[in-house]
Amino acid sequence: MSTFPQAQLDPAAIDRLCINTIRTLSMDAVEQANSGHPGSAMAMAPVVYTLWQDFLRFDPDDPIWPNRDRFVLSIGHASMLLYSTLHLCKVKAVNPKYETLGHESVTLDDIKGFRQLDSKCPGHPEYRWTSGIETTTGPLGQGVATSVGMAIAAKWMAHYFNRPGFEMVDYNVYALCGDGCMMEGVSSEAASLAGHLRLNNLCWIYDNNKITIEGNTSWAFSEDVATRFIGYDWNVTRVGDANDREMLTRAFETARKSSDRPTLIIVDSHIAYGAPHKQDTSAAHGEPLGAEEIKLTKRNYGWPEDAKFLVPDGVYEHFQARIGQRGRDLSSAWMAKFEQYKAQYPELADNLYRMQHRGLPDGWEKAIPTFPPDAKGMGGRDSSGKVLNAVAQVVPWLMGGSSDLAPSTKTRLTFADAGDFTAANYGGRNFHFGVREHAMTSILNGMSLSKLRPFGSQFLIFSDYARAPIRLAALMELPVILIFTHDSIGVGEDGPTHQPVEQLISMRAIPGLIVIRPGDANEVAEAWRVIMQLRHEPVALILSRQNMPTLDRTQYGPAAGVAKGAYVLADAPGGKPDVILIGTGSELSLCLDTNRKLLAEGIQCRVVSMPSWELFDHQSQEYRDSVLLPSVKARVSVEQASTVGWERYAGGHIGMTTFGASAPLKELQKKFGFTPDAVVAAAKEQIAKAG
């Protein structure tokens, strides 16, 4: 080690060398990209180094080892901190088939290409894109909230899978957050629930550097964070200097020994640049330091001033000797134990394997019920509750709850051994998230990242509170199940504050999110058949409160057509309609009523049920043309929601162009045109235009 000979003899020196390698790689990458935040990466390098080298149970050669500790970088703008660490640890890449590849997840070239196209080092950490990233972060607060879901998952899995002598699941979750995370409301929601559930396997590390983009946090943030978290029933400890590795070690040991509550470690940090007058605001502002300041800072570290992307001799080896060796030993021991577990508990081992690979038990689909024709029918929420309970009995890792609305959303699991997940019973499958729509959805993401199959329910109107984690679920390709009830002006007297209008189209606009709005009980059942088989797409299941007739499938097209997104429900004689009506959800029966009126007037009509735009758009052009005949230009969409977007399928629309109103449902249907007569008029108008 010619450049740093002292590090060969002095353990503290090699530690400093490794920490400064993380710092200088981060500085150089940000400078080369001319974009990003170097400050937090520099300040928190000793914290992450200490955690990874001395505490984190993580195998760089097998970064998806099921019982690994999770590290979440909630301050995603400090992404170079994590990329540098992944590179120095030589974390291996993993493909979508869960196969560990021989090459590194983050190469030095990737770091040199920070924030550039196709680099494994994008501006913020992205799950699936870079192995070793446990969750996509960037929107502040999302990382810490998601970490609560990971900790919950560990507690449930430990209760379900562990047996005497076989501690198959006992991982811990660490999340590094900052002032911005602490200001975001979602962190408060999540921390409150974590404390209530006494998740002692959870540790948040708070970088208390008192800087945000606008400047010093004193302009907007002066609360006592420690007291706040003590109020949440967390264990709180403090490290007065981020560079004090002895105090950091003591803090992590305290967190690891906590037996009855999560831990917050408050770390005071200050970024020391080269120039004595330099303040740390530029780093928080997302500005590179500049070449001259980098030279001065490197000089301060005793680093070659002109060296770029330097990894000194011995640094890789030091990481391999610590986290590398410890990780290999732990994961190898776990795999050996799993072989014994398979022999002694074959059913549990099979379930653990299937769950980790997002599989399902054999024959699970036999549990899906079929509903007989019924003119009165039932609400979408009611039929969904029946299907959910049937499927959950045969898929043990299907679990979830509601933001305090389970009696209304019909999402409570009611079979004998379902139970409630509480601090006293981590084996329950009914979760009580409280009135915390935002945190609930982030927590669902964390549970899904841990390979559970979670569902969460709320009224559709409140999906606005959960928009950020819904979007992240789609970005991460997580098969989270989002159940939204009270889906339209059918809420009636509750009025426009509770009547969703724009929410459906806003969800349809999210890439990768599958939205399904079924029109009767059997469409609900088929929707669940589709949902359970998804492995990389979240789904928004949109359900009515009001009853919908259960259609007689001997007269109409089979509900199995839900799997293709849209299908012919009722057709004109000879399959030659004058007009096509396209309906979803509770408006499907309205389309059928309109069809009868049109036929009485000699107008030939095809009724198409289109519960999912996304599933329909995935079908072949041939199939789509067989449902929406290109030769029939007269088409009308009927949906109690915004008409935006329907122009891709139809020229006429019966929908909402304003907010709703407070009144009984039948009055609202008349006011907003959801009547057979109004749909007939719209159909005739489109026929005239097409003619």
Long-range contacts (C-beta under 8 A, 24 or more apart in sequence): 1-312, 1-313, 1-314, 2-313, 3-304, 3-312, 3-313, 4-302, 4-312, 4-313, 4-314, 7-312, 7-314, 8-314, 14-314, 14-318, 15-49, 15-53, 15-245, 17-312, 17-314, 17-315, 17-318, 18-49, 18-53, 18-88, 18-315, 18-318, 18-319, 19-45, 19-46, 19-49, 20-45, 20-301, 20-302, 20-303, 21-84, 21-88, 21-310, 21-311, 21-312, 21-315, 22-48, 22-49, 22-81, 22-84, 22-85, 22-88, 23-301, 24-298, 24-301, 24-303, 24-307, 24-310, 25-80, 25-84, 25-87, 25-111, 25-309, 25-311, 26-80, 26-81, 26-84, 27-289, 27-294, 27-297, 27-298, 28-111, 28-294, 28-308, 28-309, 29-80, 29-83, 29-84, 29-111, 29-112, 29-114, 29-121, 29-309, 30-80, 30-114, 30-288, 30-289, 31-288, 31-289, 31-290, 31-291, 31-294, 32-112, 32-114, 32-308, 33-114, 33-115, 33-116, 33-288, 34-288, 35-115, 35-123, 35-286, 35-288, 36-77, 36-79, 36-80, 36-114, 36-115, 36-123, 36-286, 36-288, 37-77, 37-78, 37-283, 37-284, 37-286, 38-80, 38-283, 38-288, 38-289, 39-78, 39-209, 39-211, 39-271, 39-280, 39-282, 39-283, 39-284, 40-75, 40-77, 40-78, 40-81, 40-178, 40-207, 40-209, 40-283, 40-284, 41-78, 41-79, 41-80, 41-81, 41-84, 42-271, 42-283, 43-207, 43-209, 43-242, 43-269, 43-270, 43-271, 43-280, 44-78, 44-81, 44-176, 44-207, 44-242, 44-267, 44-269, 45-81, 45-84, 46-242, 46-243, 46-244, 46-245, 46-248, 47-176, 47-205, 47-207, 47-242, 47-248, 47-267, 48-81, 48-82, 48-85, 48-176, 49-85, 50-245, 50-248, 50-249, 50-252, 51-174, 51-205, 51-248, 51-252, 52-85, 52-89, 52-323, 53-319, 53-322, 53-323, 54-249, 54-252, 54-322, 55-252, 55-256, 56-174, 56-323, 57-171, 57-172, 57-326, 57-327, 57-330, 58-323, 58-327, 59-327, 59-328, 59-330, 59-331, 60-89, 60-90, 60-91, 60-92, 60-132, 60-319, 60-323, 60-324, 60-327, 61-92, 61-100, 61-324, 61-327, 61-328, 61-331, 62-92, 62-100, 62-327, 62-331, 63-91, 63-92, 63-94, 63-100, 63-105, 63-131, 63-132, 64-94, 64-98, 64-100, 64-131, 65-327, 65-330, 65-331, 65-334, 66-168, 66-169, 66-334, 66-352, 66-356, 66-451, 67-168, 67-169, 67-170, 67-171, 67-330, 67-331, 67-334, 68-171, 68-327, 68-331, 69-171, 69-172, 69-173, 69-174, 70-134, 70-147, 70-150, 70-171, 70-172, 70-173, 70-174, 70-450, 71-134, 71-174, 71-175, 71-176, 72-134, 72-135, 72-137, 72-143, 72-144, 72-146, 72-147, 72-150, 72-173, 72-174, 72-175, 72-176, 73-125, 73-137, 73-143, 73-175, 73-176, 74-137, 74-140, 74-141, 74-142, 74-143, 74-144, 74-147, 74-175, 74-176, 74-177, 74-178, 74-181, 74-204, 75-137, 75-140, 75-143, 75-176, 75-177, 75-178, 75-180, 75-181, 75-207, 76-124, 76-125, 76-136, 76-137, 76-138, 76-139, 76-140, 76-143, 77-123, 77-124, 77-138, 77-286, 78-176, 78-178, 79-121, 79-122, 79-123, 79-124, 79-125, 80-111, 80-114, 80-121, 82-125, 82-132, 82-133, 83-110, 83-111, 83-114, 83-120, 83-121, 83-125, 83-130, 84-111, 86-130, 86-131, 86-132, 86-133, 87-111, 88-311, 88-315, 88-316, 88-319, 89-132, 89-319, 89-323, 89-324, 90-316, 90-319, 90-320, 90-324, 91-131, 91-132, 92-131, 93-131, 94-131, 96-128, 98-356, 98-357, 105-130, 105-131, 105-132, 106-130, 106-132, 108-309, 108-311, 111-309, 112-309, 126-475, 126-476, 127-449, 127-476, 128-476, 128-477, 134-449, 135-445, 135-446, 135-449, 135-476, 136-472, 136-475, 136-476, 139-468, 139-472, 140-178, 140-180, 140-181, 140-183, 140-184, 141-177, 141-180, 141-181, 141-184, 141-185, 141-186, 141-187, 141-190, 141-442, 142-186, 142-442, 142-468, 142-469, 142-472, 143-175, 143-176, 143-177, 143-181, 144-175, 144-177, 144-181, 144-187, 144-190, 144-191, 144-204, 145-186, 145-187, 145-189, 145-190, 145-438, 145-439, 145-442, 145-443, 145-446, 145-469, 146-442, 146-443, 146-445, 146-446, 146-449, 146-469, 147-173, 147-174, 147-175, 147-190, 147-202, 147-204, 147-446, 148-190, 148-191, 148-193, 148-194, 148-199, 148-202, 148-439, 148-442, 148-443, 148-446, 149-442, 149-443, 149-444, 149-445, 149-446, 149-447, 149-448, 149-449, 149-450, 149-454, 150-446, 150-447, 150-449, 150-450, 151-194, 151-199, 151-201, 151-202, 151-262, 151-446, 152-197, 152-199, 152-421, 152-431, 152-443, 152-446, 152-447, 153-446, 153-447, 153-449, 153-450, 153-451, 153-452, 154-201, 154-450, 155-197, 155-199, 155-201, 155-426, 156-399, 156-421, 156-426, 156-427, 156-429, 156-452, 157-450, 157-452, 158-426, 159-425, 159-426, 159-427, 160-348, 160-396, 160-397, 160-427, 161-348, 161-351, 161-352, 163-341, 163-344, 163-345, 163-348, 166-337, 166-340, 166-341, 166-344, 166-345, 168-334, 168-337, 168-338, 168-341, 168-352, 170-201, 171-201, 172-201, 172-202, 172-203, 172-255, 172-256, 173-201, 173-202, 173-203, 174-203, 174-204, 174-205, 175-202, 175-203, 175-204, 175-205, 176-204, 176-205, 176-207, 177-204, 177-205, 177-206, 177-207, 178-206, 178-207, 178-209, 179-207, 179-208, 179-209, 179-210, 179-211, 179-212, 179-217, 179-221, 180-212, 181-206, 182-206, 182-221, 182-225, 183-212, 183-220, 183-221, 185-438, 186-438, 186-439, 186-442, 186-468, 189-436, 189-438, 189-439, 190-436, 190-439, 190-442, 190-443, 191-229, 191-232, 191-234, 191-262, 192-232, 192-434, 192-436, 193-433, 193-434, 193-436, 193-439, 193-443, 194-232, 194-234, 194-262, 195-229, 195-232, 195-233, 195-234, 195-261, 195-262, 196-232, 196-233, 196-423, 197-421, 197-422, 197-423, 198-233, 198-260, 198-261, 198-262, 198-423, 199-261, 199-262, 200-258, 200-259, 200-260, 200-261, 200-262, 200-263, 201-262, 202-262, 202-263, 203-252, 203-255, 203-262, 203-263, 203-264, 203-265, 204-262, 204-263, 204-264, 204-265, 205-265, 205-267, 206-264, 206-265, 206-266, 206-267, 207-242, 207-267, 207-269, 208-266, 208-267, 208-268, 208-269, 209-268, 209-269, 209-270, 209-271, 209-280, 209-284, 211-280, 211-281, 211-283, 211-284, 212-284, 213-284, 213-285, 213-286, 215-281, 225-264, 225-266, 226-264, 226-266, 229-264, 233-261, 234-261, 234-262, 234-263, 234-264, 235-261, 235-262, 235-263, 235-264, 236-263, 236-264, 236-266, 237-263, 237-264, 237-265, 237-266, 238-265, 238-266, 238-267, 238-268, 239-265, 239-266, 239-267, 239-268, 240-268, 241-268, 241-269, 242-267, 242-268, 242-269, 242-270, 272-297, 272-300, 273-297, 273-300, 274-298, 274-299, 274-300, 351-396, 351-397, 355-397, 355-451, 355-452, 355-453, 356-451, 358-451, 358-453, 358-479, 358-535, 360-395, 360-532, 360-533, 361-394, 361-395, 361-396, 363-394, 364-391, 364-394, 364-395, 364-532, 365-529, 365-532, 366-394, 367-391, 367-393, 367-394, 368-525, 368-528, 368-529, 369-525, 370-522, 370-525, 371-520, 371-521, 371-522, 371-525, 371-550, 372-550, 373-550, 373-551, 373-552, 373-553, 374-521, 374-549, 374-550, 375-549, 376-547, 376-549, 377-520, 377-521, 377-547, 377-548, 377-549, 377-550, 378-521, 378-547, 378-548, 378-550, 379-410, 379-485, 379-543, 379-544, 379-545, 379-546, 379-547, 379-548, 380-485, 380-487, 380-518, 380-521, 380-524, 380-542, 380-543, 380-544, 380-545, 380-548, 380-585, 380-586, 381-408, 381-409, 381-410, 381-485, 381-486, 381-543, 381-544, 381-545, 382-410, 383-520, 383-521, 383-524, 383-525, 384-410, 384-411, 384-483, 384-524, 384-527, 384-528, 384-541, 384-543, 385-409, 385-410, 385-411, 385-412, 387-524, 387-525, 387-528, 388-413, 388-455, 388-528, 389-413, 389-414, 389-415, 391-528, 391-532, 392-418, 392-429, 395-453, 395-532, 397-451, 397-452, 397-453, 398-429, 398-453, 398-455, 398-532, 399-429, 399-430, 399-431, 399-452, 399-453, 399-454, 399-455, 400-429, 400-431, 400-444, 400-454, 400-455, 400-456, 400-457, 400-481, 401-430, 401-431, 401-432, 401-433, 401-440, 401-455, 401-456, 401-457, 402-432, 402-433, 402-440, 402-456, 402-457, 402-458, 403-433, 403-434, 403-435, 403-436, 403-437, 403-440, 403-456, 403-457, 403-458, 403-462, 404-432, 404-433, 404-434, 404-435, 405-457, 405-458, 405-459, 405-485, 406-430, 406-432, 406-457, 408-459, 408-485, 408-486, 408-545, 409-457, 409-458, 409-459, 409-483, 409-485, 409-543, 410-485, 411-455, 411-457, 411-483, 431-456, 437-462, 437-463, 437-465, 437-466, 438-465, 438-466, 438-468, 438-469, 440-466, 441-466, 441-469, 441-470, 441-473, 441-480, 441-482, 442-468, 442-469, 442-472, 444-469, 444-473, 444-480, 444-482, 445-469, 445-472, 445-473, 445-476, 445-478, 445-480, 448-473, 448-478, 448-479, 448-480, 449-476, 449-478, 453-479, 453-481, 453-532, 454-480, 454-481, 455-480, 455-481, 455-482, 455-483, 456-480, 456-481, 456-482, 456-483, 457-482, 457-483, 457-484, 457-485, 458-483, 458-484, 458-485, 459-484, 459-485, 459-486, 459-498, 459-500, 460-484, 460-485, 460-486, 460-487, 460-500, 460-503, 460-504, 460-542, 461-486, 461-497, 461-498, 461-499, 461-500, 461-503, 463-500, 463-503, 463-507, 463-540, 464-503, 467-506, 470-507, 470-510, 470-513, 470-538, 470-540, 471-510, 473-513, 473-538, 474-510, 474-511, 474-512, 474-513, 474-537, 474-538, 475-512, 477-512, 477-536, 477-537, 478-536, 478-538, 479-534, 479-535, 479-536, 479-537, 479-538, 479-539, 480-538, 480-539, 481-531, 481-538, 481-539, 481-541, 482-538, 482-539, 482-540, 482-541, 483-541, 483-543, 484-540, 484-541, 484-542, 484-543, 485-543, 485-544, 485-545, 486-544, 486-545, 487-517, 487-542, 487-543, 487-544, 487-545, 487-585, 487-586, 487-640, 488-544, 488-585, 488-586, 488-640, 488-641, 489-640, 489-656, 489-660, 489-661, 489-665, 489-668, 489-669, 489-672, 490-544, 490-545, 490-546, 490-586, 490-640, 490-665, 490-668, 491-545, 491-660, 492-662, 492-663, 492-664, 492-665, 492-668, 493-662, 493-663, 493-664, 494-662, 495-660, 495-661, 495-662, 496-659, 496-660, 496-661, 496-662, 499-659, 499-660, 500-641, 501-641, 501-642, 501-656, 501-658, 501-659, 501-660, 502-641, 502-642, 502-644, 503-641, 504-542, 504-639, 504-641, 504-642, 505-641, 505-642, 505-644, 505-645, 507-540, 508-613, 508-614, 508-645, 509-645, 512-537, 512-538, 513-537, 513-538, 513-539, 513-540, 513-614, 514-538, 514-539, 514-540, 514-612, 514-614, 514-615, 515-539, 515-540, 515-542, 515-612, 515-613, 515-614, 516-540, 516-541, 516-542, 516-562, 516-611, 516-612, 516-615, 517-542, 517-543, 517-584, 517-585, 517-611, 517-612, 517-639, 518-542, 518-543, 518-562, 518-585, 518-611, 519-548, 519-551, 519-583, 519-584, 519-585, 519-586, 519-587, 519-588, 519-589, 519-609, 519-611, 520-548, 520-549, 520-550, 520-551, 520-559, 520-588, 520-589, 521-548, 521-550, 522-550, 522-551, 522-553, 522-559, 523-559, 523-562, 523-588, 523-609, 523-611, 525-559, 526-559, 526-560, 526-561, 526-562, 526-563, 527-562, 527-611, 529-562, 529-563, 530-562, 530-563, 530-615, 542-585, 544-585, 544-586, 546-586, 546-665, 548-585, 548-586, 548-588, 548-589, 549-589, 551-588, 551-589, 551-592, 556-592, 557-609, 561-609, 562-609, 562-611, 562-612, 562-615, 563-615, 564-615, 564-616, 564-619, 564-623, 565-610, 565-611, 565-612, 565-613, 565-614, 565-615, 565-616, 565-617, 565-618, 565-619, 566-608, 566-609, 566-610, 566-611, 566-612, 566-615, 566-616, 566-624, 566-627, 566-628, 567-608, 567-609, 567-627, 568-606, 568-607, 568-608, 568-627, 569-607, 569-608, 569-609, 570-595, 570-605, 570-606, 570-607, 571-606, 571-607, 572-604, 572-605, 572-606, 573-604, 575-606, 576-604, 577-604, 577-605, 577-606, 577-629, 577-632, 578-603, 578-604, 578-605, 578-632, 578-634, 578-687, 579-603, 579-604, 579-605, 579-606, 579-632, 579-634, 579-635, 579-636, 579-683, 579-686, 579-687, 580-605, 580-606, 580-607, 580-608, 580-628, 580-629, 580-632, 580-634, 580-635, 580-636, 580-650, 581-605, 581-606, 581-607, 581-608, 581-635, 581-636, 581-638, 581-679, 581-683, 582-608, 582-610, 582-628, 582-635, 582-636, 582-637, 582-638, 582-646, 582-649, 582-650, 583-607, 583-608, 583-609, 583-610, 583-637, 583-638, 583-639, 584-609, 584-610, 584-611, 584-638, 584-639, 585-611, 585-639, 585-640, 586-640, 587-638, 587-639, 587-640, 587-654, 587-674, 590-638, 590-674, 590-675, 590-676, 590-679, 591-638, 591-679, 593-676, 594-638, 594-676, 594-679, 594-680, 594-683, 597-676, 597-677, 597-680, 598-680, 598-683, 601-680, 603-683, 603-684, 603-687, 605-683, 606-632, 610-649, 613-645, 613-649, 632-690, 633-686, 633-689, 633-690, 634-683, 634-686, 634-687, 634-689, 634-690, 635-686, 636-679, 636-682, 636-683, 636-686, 638-674, 638-679, 640-672, 640-674, 650-686, 651-686, 651-689, 651-690, 652-682, 652-683, 652-685, 652-686, 653-682, 654-678, 654-679, 654-682
